[in-house]
Amino acid sequence: MQAIHSSTSSTPRVRRKRLRVAAIATVGVVAAALAGCSTTGDGGDGGGSSGGSALSTYDKFAAMSGQERHDALVAAAQEEGVVVFYSTAPGWQPVLDAFSDAYDIDVEVFNGRSETILQRVVQEYQAGLNAVDVFEDENAALLSKEDGITAPYVNDELTSQIPTFSTDNDMVPFRLSVPVVAWNTDLVSDDEVPDTIEGLADPQWKGKLTMDAGAWTWYMAIHDYLADKGWDDDRIQEFFETLVSYSSPQASSIAMTELLSAGEYAAGTSVLTQVIDRTAAKGAPIAWRTADGDYVKPLVVQPEGGVLMANAPHPAAALLLVDFILSDGAQVLHDNKTFINTAIPIEGGPLTGVAEDDFIYLDTNALMDEATRSKWSDAYDALIRGQ
Amino acid sequence: MLQQRYTEERSAGQLVRRVLSPKNVIVFLAILIIGYLVLTPAIYLFIATFFSGGAFTLDAFRRAYGTSGLDSMVLSSIVFTVGATVLALALGTALAYITVRTNVPFRSLIVATSLVPLIVPGLLYTIAWVMVASPNVGIANQIGNALTGGPWFDIFSMPGMIWVEGTHNVPLVYLFMFVAFRAMDPSLEESALVNGATRATMLRRITIPLMRPALAAAALVVGVKTLGSFEVPTLLGVPGGIFVFVSRIYYVMSDFPYDTAAAGALSIGLVVLAILGTWALNRMQGDGKQYATVTGKGFRPAALDLGRWKWPVAIGVLVYFLVTTALPLFVMAYNSLLPHFQAISIRAMSEFTLQNYVDLFENPIFARSVGNSLLLAVGTATAIMVLTAVAAWVVVRGRRRSRKLVDQLTFIPMVFPGLVIGLAVSFVYLRNPLPIAVYGTLLILLIAYMTNFLPYGMRYAMSSLQQISAELEESSAVAGASWWQTWTRIVLPLMFPGLMAGWIYLLIVAVRELGSSILLYSPGNEVIAVLIFQMYEEGELVDISALGVVLVVFLSLIVALVHKFGSRVGIRL
C-alpha cells in the first residue's frame, strides 16, 4: 500500500536556486527594515517636533496662577480638544468621564500592565512618535529617570496639599497604594486580629495565611520597620521565614483577595486596601479593619501617580487633566466608590481614622535606584521560593 | 539571422514564462511573506540578546541563568511539560479514535463538545479547577472533608498542574488526530485482523505507527505550548511552591526597564530544548512518504465494532466530558451569576444575579472588541492557512534542503513568548518599513498574530499533506494538468479538512491571545483579550466569567457553523 516514490516534474537544482533567492530577498527586506529603524534613531533626544512646544506650554502655565491660569488653560486645552492618557491602574474611568463632561475634551485611554505600558511609552518616544500626554502608573517615577522624556508638573496651589509630593522626580502622586493585612471575617473574629504584623508569626496562623509573591516593596518596608524596632537581621529573617512557612504564596493581590473571600485562606499579609474595600462592598466576607476601625500595624504607603510627557501632543489638555485629577477628581473617585486612596486626603476617604504614626512611607527615590530594586526583589524572591 | 533572433526571443519568453509561472510566483511570495514575518522578530531579539551598545556580549546569559535554584526550576519544567503533553496526547488520541473509528454511542455529542475546553480561556479554566479542588474550599474537597475527614485533591501541586494543563490541551491533540484517523485507510487494520492479529496488536503495530506524523506534530505543539504556558504555573504552581522556567521569563520581563536581552537568552534556552524535540520527532516522522494512506485507491472508512465494550467505553467518555468540559463550564456559569467570587455553596446560590451580564453589555469596549477580535481572528486564521498550505507543500514535497529551510523558518516563532513578539513588532513598525500605516491600527495586531501562530498552522497543514500520496499529483501531471490545476483540483481539496481543523484552532487562539495584544492595541482598537485583562486587573473574576460564558457560546456557534460547512465539503470529496 505504500505510495510509489518518483521525482516530481520540477528539477531540484532550479527549485533550490529559487528558494535561495527567496531567502536572500527576505533577509534583505528585514535588514532594510531594521536599518531603516536605526536611522530614525535610538537617540534619547528623539522627542519629535512638538517636544519643544509642549515644554514651552508647560513653562507658560508654570508662570501663571489662580483663576487667570485656569481660564487660559481651559481655553488652550479646548483648542487641543483631546488628551491621551496611558494608565495601568483600574478605576480612573469615572474621573475621565467627569473631565470630558466638564470641559468637552475627549480622553483617549490606553490600559495595560505596568511594565508593558512603560515599555510602550519608551519605544514610542525613542521612535519620535508623540502619542501620549499623561502617563499614570506605580512606576511613573522610573520614567522620569529616562533623560528628557518627562516634564515636571508645576502648580504649587495643588502640590502643596500632597503630603507625599517630592520635586526629586517628575511624578505627581495621584493615589496611595496601601498593602495591608486582610482577613476573612467568617474565619477570623475581631478579637483574633493581631495588633501588629509580628502577631502573624503566632502558631495559630499556621497554614492559614497567604502572601503576595511579588510584594518586595512591602517586604522592604516591613524589614526597615522591624530593624527600627531594634531587631537584628537574623531575627527579622527568622520572622519572615516563619510567615512564609505558615502561608501559601499567590501571584497577585487580586488572587489573594478572591481566595480570601472564598475562605481558602484566613488572612493575607499585603493586600491592597482598595481591592479589599471594593470586594467587601459587594458583600464578600473580607476586611482590613475591625468593627472599631482597628487595623494591623504598620501600614505601608507607596505614592503612585502620573507624569507629563515632554513630547505631549496636547500639553495644555494634559495640564488641565492633572489639575482635575488632583482637585475635583478626588471627590469623583470617592462618590463612585472606587476606594482609591487619593494623594490629597479627602474627608471620609478609606484611610480616615488611621493614625499618622502608623504609616510607613516608601521612598520613591530609593525605589528608583536599580541596585536597591534588585537587592530587595531578589531577596524577597528567594524568601518566597524557600531558597 | 531572423530565424535565430526569433528563436532567442522565444526562448527568452519561455524562460520568463517559466520563471513567472503561477507555481513559482506563489511559492516565492509565500516564502517571502513567511520569512519577513519570522525574521523580523528573530533578528530583533538576536541583536537585543547579543549586542549591547554596539558590542558583542554574553552578559544577558549571566543575568538570565545566574539565579539560585535553576536546576530545580529546569527539573520542574521538564516534569510539568512531559507530564501534561503525555496526558493530552493519550486522552486526545483515544477520544479521536473512539469518535472516528468505532461505533460508540453519542458520537456526535462527543464531537460537538470536544472543542469546548479550547474555547474557555486558560485563566478561567484554571480558576474553575481552583474552585473544584483547592484544598480547603474546593467543592470536591468539601465533599471529601465531609465523607472522609480530609481533602481528596490538592490542585496547588505538580499533579494538579499537569492535570489542568493536560486536559486543557486535549482538544488540540484531538483536532490533529481526528483529521488523521479520518484520512487513514482502514483496510490496513482490516488486513491485520483478517490475518489473525488481536485488536491490541493491530493498534500497536498498525494504527499507532501510521499515526506517527500527526502524533509527532501534536506532541510538538502541545509540548512547546506547555513549556510556554503562563496561567497554570502562576495560579497553581506559585501557591504550591513550584517554579518553572517560563515563570522566570515573565519575572525577567516584569521589571522596568525590560531586560529584553535576558528574556532573549531564556528564549534561546527554549530554542535549544525545542530543537532537541524537533530532532527527536523528525526521526520519528521519517521522510513522511511511508505514512501516506490517501492514494489513488478509494476507500470507505468503516466503524470498528466495539462489541461488549461499547457501553463501558461510552460511559468512560461521558464521564471524561462531564469532568473536563461540563464541570469547568458549570463553575464558570455559576461564577458569572454571583455578585462576588465565593466557594460553591447553597447560600451563594441565593445571591444569583444577572448584573455581571448587564455590566458587560453596557461596557462600550465590549461591542468594539468583539468586532475587532472577530475580524482579526478570521483574518489571521485565513492568512496563515493559505500561507502554510503552500509552505507545507514545499516542506513535504520539496528536496531535503528546501524542506529544512522552510520547516525551520516556520518553527522559529513557536519559542518566542507573545510579549517578545509584540515588542519586536512594535519596535519595527514604530519605524514603519511599509508604505501603509501599521502602528496604532489593527494591522499591527494581525502581523503579530500571524507571526505568533504561524507554527501551529504549519503543523496542521503538514500533517494533512503528509497523508496524501504524491502519486495523485503525479497522475494529475501525467494526465496533462498544469500545476495550478493539480493544486486547485487535487491537493487543496484533499488537504481541506486538515486546513479547516487548523483554521478553527487558529480562530480560537487568536481570540484569546493576550501577550502581544496588550502591548500593541490602541484606544478604539481593543480586542477581547484586552477586556479580560482589564477585568482581571480590577479583580472582577465574576465579570470575566460572564465574558467567558458569552465567549464560549459565541465561538461555539461559529465553530458549529464552520463544522457544518466543512463536513459538507468533506462529504463531497
Interface residues (C-beta under 8 A of the other chain):
Chain A: M1 Q2 A3 I4 H5 S6 T8 S9 S10 P12 R15 R16 R18 L19 V21 A22 A23 A25 T26 V27 V29 V30 A31 A32 A33 L34 G36 C37 T39 T40 V84 T88 P90 G91 E108 V109 F110 N111 G112 R113 S114 E115 T116 L118 Q119 R120 V122 Q123 E124 Q126 A127 L129 A131 N139 L142 T210 A213 G214 S248 P249 Q250 A251 S253 I254 A255 T257 E258 L259 S261 A262 G263 E264 Y265 V275 R278 T279 K282 G283 A284 R373 S377 D381 A382 R385 G386 Q387
Chain B: K23 N24 V27 F28 I31 L32 G35 Y36 L39 T40 I43 Y44 I47 S68 G69 V130 M131 S134 P135 N136 V137 F156 D185 S187 L188 T234 L235 V238 P239 G240 G241 F243 Y251 M253 S254 D255 F256 P257 Y258 K289 Q290 A292 T293 T295 P339 H340 F341 Q342 A343 E351 V394 R397 G398 R399 R401 S402 L405 V406 L419 L423 S426 F427 V428 L430 R431 P433 Y439 G440 S469 A470 E471 E473 E474 A477 I518 L519 Y521 S522 P523 G524 V530 F533 Q534 Y536 E537 E538 G539 L541
